[in-house]
Amino acid sequence: MHNNKPKGTYMKTVGKLSVVLILILLFGSCSFQEKKLKKRHSASTLIHIDPAKASRDSIPMSLIAERIEYIPLQMTDSSVLSYPYDFKVTNDFIFIREGNCILKFSKDGRFIKRLFDVGYGPGESKANSFAINESDNLVYAYDVHSRRGNIYDFDGMFIKTFNEDLCDPLYWISSIDYFQSNIFVSICLRPGVGYLFSSFDLKDDSVRVLYKTRNTFTASQEQQVPMIVFGNQHQVTQSEILFKERYCDTIFAVDKDFHLRPLYIIDLGKDKMLWEDFRDQGMFNISAGPPDGYWIESFADTHSFLFLMAKSYKDPGLLCVYFKDSDSTVISSNKSYITQEQRLVYMKNDLDCLVPFPPMRKQTGQFLYHEEYLYSVIEAKDFVAAYNAASTEKRTSSEYLRKMEPLFSKIDEFSNPVIMKVYLKSD
């Protein structure tokens, strides 16, 4: 049987079928990507953490990272640093709070300037917390004691002062950040505090409550001053704020419209430290002895992973990595990198074999994440010890290390700390 359709009609038919096929493939691909995205940002992803199943072997960094860079922070007479517990990273700069001042470094560690003089005079600040508005190149330096904040540009030019209370005037501010023309405020938990996270609108000076605490105190405790006061952790991205109350099992997210949703639920099972135990045995009665159980001290939510640091007063800490694509969790409790004071667990550096990760914020084990990088801080003496202990083969095992060898060899125990920049794997 012969096809009597004209050649042009046949070609049109083939063309239409091709378009349909392409559209099917395209929408199928989009659907697949959409499913991956929904899975990655599930509104209530449940993650089980069982300390009994923790491996005593360190988690190798090659599971989560492609490579590592080290940023030695230049030391001058104006840029002598202690341990930088509080620093923020932009695409071009590193801002470090040293005492009550903020120092600006280039992204490769070159010292640029101190942004302001410390004090209460014109253009001066006493900053014990600060926020970065990268889109407008602004720095918000805030003194939680005087409730006074100043705004500077990235060159240290004083813009203006804002004296308005960022939250209830009786509350103690733990830290601030910038999000969507708002100052995000994290508040310390103590008796009389009704909410822990809020935002201060810089356009109209209004306060928006984001999260009310459910933790309670006894009638007698409401009249006491606690022996221990602590803050809570948060993470700011371009599209949302993530935060977690210390003894709550849920990580919440707030989007650009300030809608709240539960993002992750961390299930520690029978090993979870109960709020009431910490309250009664820690905050108000240290002599009663530390309570049992774990709590999530720190987290970092990235494109492919969720990093969790679980701590305990009695047991070694837990380093947990949740792999989003496989919906699986790896837990480590390697005692070889733990001190009695810190009780931190580090990842094994099997990429360049120099220093483990994360030594940052050695007292708390908190993560710092920006874009697709994890950051940590290495004290100069620890970097020198690790670098000198490495073989010549390891110190020259990559083009990057060979290039940095003249700089690394000049670092001594009295140098400024070194920032560790970890390039995370993507899907």
Protein Blocks (a to p, Z undefined) as FASTA:
>chain_A
ZZfbdfklmmmmmmmmmmmmmmmmmmmmmmmmmmmmmmmmgcbbccdddfklpcfbdcdf
klmpmbdcdddddddfklcccddfbccddfkbccddehjbccdddfkopafbdfbdcdjb
ehiacdfbdcddfknopacdddfklopacdddfkopafbdcfbdfbdfkbccfbdcdeeh
iacddddddehiabfbdcddfklopacdfbdcfbdcdfklmmpccfbdcdddddddfkbc
cdddfkbcbdcdddfkopacdfbdcdekjmlccfklmmmmmmmommnopaeddddfbdcd
dfkbccdddddfkbccddddddfklopacddddfklccfklopacdddfknopaccdfeh
klnopacdehjaccddddfklmmmmmmmpcfklmmmpfklmmmmmmmmmpcfkbccdddd
dddddZZ
